[in-house]
């Protein structure tokens, strides 16, 4: 009730005091005559900035524009990730990890990373940071309610001090209590960016600094799923469900300094240009798993959930990681042939612990894993008429064997029809936590020397007014994963042992994805369907065969077009499959073959509204949980969230 009252207080005054202003057709927002670049009345001769003067620029220099319109696609991004999360299955609390329903969402790099992939969904990578150019200062405020106590906010401002220099600063904060015992999430993402180019574009630089931390209380899942699935009204209060861990938590922290710049050798730009390029990336990360109480309770029994430990209390596992990356290149640009870039890079990382371990068999677990890798490579970029291509190949010249071939080609048939093709061939070094990990838990210590993963992927996508489609075929060799290696005796006493493993056989993965929206006057039906097929000798790569999202909604203007409103219902569904389980000690998902999840529908009811550059979002999530059986899980022993009403808004200011 408080949410609707708050929405009323926000909307009604805006409607009562809104004033009509005529704007150019090229002004920032063309959806309503009540929109203009600012919320103040301007003089008749005042200049109005156009949409193409508010640019968002990616690391690969692709440019889009600020969009303040209210669409269903923007509503899909109203979550803590700030992007469409189709293909991801969230856990019960906001800010926890996600189970991956669509395998192609997995990203790959030939270089080894720290690992702990289950903790990185809220962590922004270097290629996810955008740069800006703004005609006037631009501010965006994002707000969303969470589960019980807490909130999710993201504030951002960017401005150009001159035509050539831009700054932006942003902070995303999340705190959510959750419904279950020991499930609090607290996260922060600070970003600072700057872009500069000389007037003649001879020198240009994009740079950013980030500081990010993600704290998760880890309850290890519920101990007795039968209590959750029962119709006993006492367990509708989820605090009464017993969990494995009541005081454990994990913490991921990272800092990054990054810049990418280029200098043109020839003083004036012409048909032939020569550049010197340099990219720098320094990042350090810290991951900690903390569990003061070692024993867990299941009913009246005390169990050792993760096996024997070297200490009787106060488990504190810490992993430190530092990476330095430099890439220097020479680029030749020809107005007819395209752009050729030849480069050499230097990658150095140190993944370390504070001690050397020797187990009872005499196996030595070292205290660090230091890597130094040098690559040479080339990149060709071509843009002519309707064709746009980017082709990259790199290969190591040091002892480590790794390579990356990435070919992208795009054809714009016209403004409404585009074709995309991509081929990727990666020879990838294992992430560090596959080869080395230390813990206070005896069976969570290992030192390995796994082979490189080999990934071959071919994909095509088409975008038309009638249908958007994607096809991807991937072959995985020497696939690395985490496996449940608990013995039958350990499983009988609720002990879970997770170790890394490598699959020697090939895995073939096929994905077909299609989306289409049908409109019937003010009504519309938006559909996204995903089909996946995996050919493998053993159940290693497990995904649901079908995933679907269908949204039926109404759109319309009210109050002389001052208010634009959308309301409807969202249906989500995926077929049953052996979903990966989640282990908090290693912060990773693991393969399991005992518990299937899925086969349950998820219904959300929403009302979205827009006034000027402000968008309001109210959603009743998982509304069918009010009357359906509690058989919905995000992973084994980890229930999906219950019914909840959430409110959010996105507010843009143009000064």
Residue pairs with C-beta under 8 A, 6 or more apart in sequence:
3 145
3 618
3 645
3 647
4 618
6 647
7 616
7 618
7 647
10 616
10 649
11 563
11 609
11 611
11 616
14 611
14 612
14 614
15 559
15 562
15 563
15 611
18 34
18 562
18 611
18 612
19 41
20 33
20 34
21 33
21 34
21 36
21 41
21 42
22 33
23 33
23 35
23 36
23 37
23 48
24 48
24 50
26 50
26 51
27 35
27 36
27 37
27 48
27 49
27 50
27 51
28 35
28 36
28 37
28 48
28 49
28 50
28 51
28 54
28 66
28 68
28 613
28 654
29 35
29 36
29 51
29 68
29 69
29 612
29 613
31 69
31 70
31 564
31 610
32 557
32 561
32 562
32 564
32 612
33 561
34 561
34 562
34 611
34 612
35 68
35 612
35 613
36 42
36 48
37 48
37 49
37 136
37 654
38 653
38 654
38 655
39 612
39 613
39 653
42 48
49 135
49 136
49 654
50 135
51 65
51 66
52 65
53 133
53 134
53 135
54 65
54 66
54 132
54 133
54 134
54 135
54 138
54 654
55 63
55 64
55 65
55 66
55 132
55 133
55 134
56 63
56 64
56 65
56 66
56 130
56 131
56 132
57 63
57 130
57 131
57 132
57 133
57 195
57 206
58 127
58 130
58 131
59 126
59 127
59 129
59 206
59 260
60 127
60 390
66 138
66 652
67 74
68 613
68 615
68 652
69 610
70 564
70 566
70 608
70 609
70 610
70 615
72 517
72 524
72 526
72 551
72 553
72 566
73 84
74 615
74 650
75 566
75 606
75 608
75 617
76 84
76 85
76 86
77 83
77 84
78 144
78 617
78 619
78 648
78 650
79 85
79 94
79 144
80 94
80 95
80 122
80 144
80 152
80 174
81 88
81 121
81 122
82 142
82 154
82 172
85 98
86 102
86 528
86 530
86 547
86 549
87 100
87 101
87 102
87 104
87 105
87 530
87 547
88 98
88 99
88 100
88 101
88 102
88 105
88 121
89 98
89 99
89 100
89 101
89 574
89 579
89 634
89 640
90 96
90 98
90 634
90 640
90 641
91 97
91 98
91 99
91 582
91 634
91 635
91 638
91 640
91 641
92 147
92 178
92 179
92 180
92 183
92 238
92 634
92 638
92 639
92 640
92 641
92 642
93 146
93 147
93 176
93 177
93 178
93 179
93 180
93 183
93 184
93 185
93 641
94 146
94 147
94 152
94 174
94 176
94 185
95 122
95 146
95 152
95 174
95 176
95 185
95 186
95 187
95 214
95 216
96 178
96 183
96 185
96 216
97 118
97 119
97 121
97 216
97 582
97 589
98 121
99 579
99 580
99 582
99 589
99 634
99 635
100 106
100 543
100 580
100 589
101 530
101 543
101 544
101 547
101 574
102 511
102 513
102 530
102 532
102 543
102 547
103 474
103 509
103 511
103 532
103 541
103 543
104 459
104 472
104 474
104 509
104 511
108 424
108 426
108 428
108 455
109 426
109 428
110 394
110 402
110 403
110 404
110 426
110 427
110 428
110 429
111 325
111 347
111 349
111 373
111 402
111 429
112 349
112 371
112 429
112 430
112 431
112 432
113 431
113 432
114 285
114 287
114 319
114 321
114 351
114 431
114 432
114 433
115 431
115 432
115 433
115 434
115 586
115 587
115 588
116 252
116 287
116 319
116 433
116 586
116 587
116 588
117 431
117 587
117 588
117 589
118 582
118 587
118 588
118 589
119 214
119 216
119 250
119 252
119 287
119 587
120 252
122 174
122 187
122 189
122 212
122 214
123 189
123 212
123 214
123 252
123 254
124 189
124 191
124 210
124 212
126 208
126 256
126 258
126 281
126 283
129 191
129 193
129 208
129 210
129 258
130 193
131 166
131 168
131 193
131 195
131 206
131 208
132 138
132 158
132 166
132 168
132 193
132 195
133 160
133 166
133 195
134 158
134 159
134 160
134 166
135 160
136 159
136 654
136 655
137 157
137 158
137 159
137 653
137 654
137 655
138 157
138 158
138 159
138 652
138 653
138 654
138 655
139 155
139 156
139 157
139 652
139 653
139 655
140 154
140 155
140 156
140 157
140 650
140 651
140 652
140 653
141 153
141 154
141 155
141 156
141 649
141 650
141 651
141 652
141 653
142 152
142 153
142 154
142 155
142 156
142 172
142 648
142 649
142 650
143 151
143 152
143 153
143 648
143 649
143 650
144 151
144 152
144 153
144 617
144 646
144 647
144 648
145 151
145 152
145 646
145 647
145 648
146 152
146 174
146 175
146 176
146 177
146 646
147 176
147 177
147 178
147 179
147 641
147 644
148 176
148 177
148 178
148 179
149 175
149 176
149 177
150 174
150 175
150 176
150 177
150 185
151 173
151 174
151 175
152 172
152 173
152 174
152 175
152 176
152 648
153 172
153 173
153 174
154 170
154 171
154 172
154 173
155 170
155 171
156 168
156 169
156 170
157 168
157 169
157 170
158 166
158 167
158 168
158 169
158 193
159 166
159 167
159 168
160 166
161 167
163 199
164 196
164 197
164 198
164 199
165 194
165 195
165 196
166 193
166 194
166 195
166 196
167 192
167 193
167 194
168 191
168 192
168 193
168 194
169 191
169 192
169 193
170 189
170 190
170 191
170 192
171 188
171 189
171 190
171 191
172 187
172 188
172 189
173 187
173 188
173 189
174 185
174 186
174 187
174 188
175 184
175 185
175 186
175 187
176 184
176 185
177 183
177 184
178 184
178 185
179 238
179 239
179 641
179 642
180 219
180 222
180 238
180 239
180 241
180 243
180 639
181 219
181 239
181 241
181 243
181 246
182 217
182 218
182 219
182 243
182 245
182 246
182 247
182 248
182 249
183 217
183 219
184 215
184 216
184 217
185 214
185 215
185 216
185 217
186 215
187 212
187 213
187 214
187 215
188 211
188 212
188 213
189 210
189 212
190 210
190 211
190 212
191 208
191 209
191 210
192 208
192 209
192 210
193 206
193 207
193 208
194 205
194 206
194 207
194 208
195 204
195 205
195 206
195 207
196 203
196 204
196 205
197 203
197 204
197 205
198 204
200 267
200 268
200 269
201 264
201 269
202 263
202 264
202 267
202 269
203 261
203 262
203 263
203 264
204 261
204 262
205 259
205 260
205 261
205 262
206 259
206 260
206 261
207 257
207 258
207 259
207 260
207 261
208 256
208 258
208 259
209 255
209 256
209 257
209 258
210 254
210 255
210 256
210 258
211 254
211 255
212 252
212 253
212 254
212 255
213 251
213 252
213 253
213 254
214 251
214 252
214 253
215 249
215 250
215 251
216 249
216 250
216 251
216 584
217 248
217 249
218 245
218 248
218 249
218 250
218 289
218 291
218 584
219 243
219 244
219 245
219 246
219 248
220 243
220 244
220 245
220 248
220 296
220 305
220 584
220 637
221 243
221 244
221 582
221 635
221 636
221 637
221 638
222 228
222 241
222 242
222 243
222 244
222 637
222 638
222 639
223 242
223 243
223 244
223 296
223 297
223 298
223 299
223 494
223 637
224 241
224 242
224 298
224 299
225 637
227 235
227 241
227 242
228 235
228 241
228 630
228 639
229 629
229 630
229 631
230 630
231 629
234 240
235 241
235 630
238 639
238 642
242 297
242 298
242 299
244 296
244 298
244 305
244 494
244 637
245 291
245 293
245 296
245 305
245 584
246 293
247 291
247 292
247 293
248 289
248 290
248 291
248 292
248 293
248 584
249 289
249 290
249 291
250 287
250 288
250 289
250 290
250 584
250 587
251 286
251 287
251 288
251 290
252 285
252 286
252 287
252 587
253 285
253 286
253 287
254 283
254 284
254 285
254 286
255 283
255 284
256 281
256 282
256 283
257 280
257 281
257 282
257 283
258 280
258 281
258 282
258 283
259 279
259 280
260 277
260 278
260 279
260 280
261 277
261 278
262 275
262 276
262 277
262 278
262 331
263 275
263 276
264 273
264 274
264 275
265 273
265 274
265 275
265 276
266 272
266 273
266 274
271 334
271 335
271 336
272 332
272 333
272 334
272 335
273 332
273 333
274 330
274 331
274 332
274 333
275 330
275 331
275 332
275 333
275 341
276 328
276 329
276 330
276 331
277 327
277 328
277 329
277 330
277 331
277 341
277 343
278 326
278 327
278 328
278 329
279 325
279 326
279 327
280 325
280 326
281 323
281 324
281 325
281 326
282 323
282 324
282 325
283 322
283 323
284 320
284 321
284 322
284 323
285 320
285 321
285 322
286 318
286 319
286 320
286 321
287 318
287 319
287 321
287 587
288 316
288 317
288 318
288 319
289 315
289 316
289 317
289 439
289 584
289 585
289 587
290 315
290 316
290 317
291 315
291 316
292 313
292 314
292 315
293 313
294 304
294 309
294 311
294 312
294 313
294 315
295 302
295 303
295 304
296 302
296 303
296 304
296 305
296 494
297 303
298 494
303 493
303 494
303 495
304 493
304 495
305 494
305 495
305 496
306 441
306 443
306 444
306 495
306 496
306 497
306 585
307 441
307 442
307 443
307 444
307 490
307 495
307 497
308 441
308 442
308 443
309 315
309 440
309 441
309 442
310 440
310 441
310 442
311 440
315 439
315 440
315 441
316 440
317 438
317 439
317 440
317 585
318 353
318 354
319 351
319 352
319 353
319 433
319 437
319 438
320 350
320 351
320 352
320 353
321 349
321 350
321 351
321 352
321 432
322 349
322 350
323 347
323 348
323 349
324 346
324 347
324 348
324 349
325 345
325 346
325 347
325 348
326 345
326 346
327 343
327 344
327 345
327 346
328 343
328 344
328 345
329 341
329 342
329 343
329 344
330 341
330 342
330 343
331 339
331 340
331 341
331 342
332 339
332 340
332 341
333 339
333 340
337 382
338 380
338 381
338 382
338 383
338 384
338 389
339 380
339 381
339 382
340 378
340 379
340 380
341 378
341 379
341 380
341 381
342 376
342 377
342 378
343 376
343 377
343 378
343 379
343 394
344 374
344 375
344 376
344 377
345 374
345 375
345 376
345 377
345 394
346 372
346 373
346 374
347 371
347 372
347 373
347 374
347 375
348 370
348 371
348 372
348 373
349 370
349 371
349 432
350 368
350 369
350 370
350 371
351 368
351 369
351 370
351 371
351 432
351 436
352 367
352 368
352 369
353 367
353 368
353 436
353 438
354 367
355 367
355 438
356 364
356 365
356 366
356 367
357 364
357 365
357 438
357 445
358 364
358 365
359 365
359 442
359 445
363 447
364 447
365 436
365 438
365 445
365 446
365 447
366 436
366 447
367 438
368 436
369 432
369 435
369 436
371 400
371 429
372 398
373 396
373 398
373 400
373 402
373 429
374 396
374 397
374 398
375 394
375 395
375 396
375 397
375 402
376 394
376 395
376 397
377 392
377 393
377 394
377 395
377 404
378 392
378 393
378 394
379 390
379 391
379 392
379 393
380 389
380 390
380 391
380 392
381 389
381 390
381 391
382 388
382 389
382 390
383 389
386 411
386 412
386 413
387 409
387 410
387 411
388 409
388 410
388 411
388 412
389 407
389 408
389 409
389 410
390 406
390 407
390 408
391 406
391 407
391 408
392 404
392 405
392 406
392 407
393 403
393 404
393 405
393 406
394 403
394 404
395 402
395 403
395 404
396 402
396 403
400 429
401 427
401 452
402 427
402 428
402 429
402 452
403 425
403 426
403 427
404 425
404 426
404 427
405 423
405 424
405 425
405 426
406 422
406 423
406 424
407 421
407 422
407 423
407 424
408 420
408 421
408 422
409 420
409 421
409 422
410 418
410 419
410 420
410 421
411 418
411 419
412 418
413 419
416 464
416 465
417 462
417 463
417 464
417 465
418 462
418 463
419 460
419 461
419 462
420 459
420 460
420 461
420 462
420 463
421 459
421 460
421 461
422 457
422 458
422 459
422 460
423 457
423 458
423 459
424 455
424 456
424 457
424 458
425 455
425 456
425 457
426 453
426 454
426 455
427 452
427 453
427 454
428 452
428 453
428 454
428 455
429 452
430 448
430 450
430 452
430 453
430 480
431 480
433 500
433 586
433 588
434 448
434 450
434 480
434 500
435 447
435 448
435 449
435 450
436 446
436 447
436 448
437 444
437 445
437 446
437 586
438 445
439 445
439 585
441 585
443 497
443 499
444 497
444 498
444 585
444 586
446 499
446 500
448 500
450 478
450 480
450 500
450 502
451 478
451 502
452 478
453 476
453 477
453 478
453 479
453 480
454 476
454 477
454 478
455 474
455 475
455 476
455 477
456 474
456 475
457 472
457 473
457 474
457 475
458 472
458 473
458 474
459 470
459 471
459 472
459 473
460 470
460 471
460 472
461 468
461 469
461 470
461 471
462 468
462 469
466 516
467 514
467 515
467 516
468 514
468 515
468 516
469 512
469 513
469 514
469 515
470 511
470 512
470 513
470 514
471 511
471 512
471 513
472 509
472 510
472 511
473 508
473 509
473 510
473 511
474 508
474 509
474 510
474 511
475 506
475 507
475 508
475 509
476 503
476 506
476 507
476 508
476 509
476 541
477 506
477 507
478 502
478 503
478 504
479 502
479 503
479 507
479 540
479 541
480 500
480 501
480 502
480 503
481 500
481 501
481 502
481 503
481 540
481 541
481 590
481 591
482 498
482 499
482 500
482 501
482 583
482 586
482 588
482 589
482 590
482 591
483 498
483 499
483 500
483 501
483 590
483 591
484 496
484 497
484 498
484 581
484 590
484 591
484 592
485 497
485 498
485 499
485 501
486 495
486 496
486 497
487 497
490 496
490 497
496 583
498 583
498 585
498 586
498 588
498 590
503 538
503 540
505 536
505 537
505 538
506 536
507 534
507 535
507 536
507 540
507 541
508 534
508 535
508 536
509 532
509 533
509 534
509 535
509 541
510 532
510 533
510 534
510 535
511 530
511 531
511 532
512 530
512 531
512 532
513 528
513 529
513 530
513 531
514 528
514 529
515 526
515 527
515 528
515 529
516 526
516 527
517 524
517 525
517 526
517 527
518 524
518 525
518 527
522 554
522 555
522 556
523 552
523 553
523 554
524 552
524 553
524 554
524 555
525 550
525 551
525 552
526 550
526 551
526 553
527 548
527 549
527 550
527 551
528 548
528 549
528 550
529 546
529 547
529 548
530 546
530 547
530 548
531 545
531 546
532 543
532 544
532 545
532 546
532 547
533 545
534 541
534 542
534 543
539 578
539 591
539 593
540 591
542 577
542 578
542 579
542 580
542 591
543 577
544 574
544 575
544 576
544 577
544 598
545 575
545 577
546 573
546 574
546 575
547 573
547 574
547 575
548 571
548 572
548 573
548 574
549 570
549 571
549 572
550 570
550 571
551 568
551 569
551 570
551 571
552 568
552 569
553 566
553 567
553 568
553 569
553 606
554 566
554 567
554 568
555 564
555 565
555 566
556 564
556 565
557 563
557 564
557 565
558 564
558 565
562 611
563 609
563 610
563 611
564 609
564 610
564 611
565 607
565 608
565 609
565 610
566 606
566 607
566 608
566 609
567 606
567 607
567 608
568 605
568 606
569 603
569 604
569 605
569 606
570 602
570 603
570 604
570 605
570 606
571 601
571 602
571 603
572 601
572 602
572 603
572 604
573 600
573 601
573 602
574 598
574 599
575 598
575 599
576 596
576 597
576 598
576 599
577 596
577 597
577 598
578 591
578 592
578 593
578 594
578 595
578 596
579 592
579 595
579 596
579 597
579 598
579 633
579 634
579 635
579 636
580 589
580 590
580 591
580 592
580 635
581 589
581 590
581 592
581 595
581 635
581 636
581 637
581 638
582 588
582 589
582 590
582 635
582 638
583 589
583 590
589 635
592 636
594 636
595 633
595 636
597 632
597 633
597 634
597 635
597 636
600 628
600 631
600 632
601 624
602 622
602 624
602 632
602 640
603 622
603 623
603 624
604 619
604 620
604 621
604 622
604 623
605 619
605 620
605 623
606 617
606 618
606 619
606 620
607 617
607 618
607 619
608 615
608 616
608 617
608 618
609 615
609 616
610 616
613 651
613 652
613 653
613 654
614 649
614 650
614 651
614 652
615 649
615 650
615 651
616 647
616 648
616 649
617 647
617 648
617 649
617 650
618 645
618 646
618 647
618 648
619 645
619 646
619 648
620 643
620 644
620 645
621 641
621 643
621 644
621 645
621 646
622 632
622 640
622 641
622 642
622 643
622 644
623 643
625 632
625 642
625 643
626 643
630 639
632 639
632 640
633 639
633 640
634 640
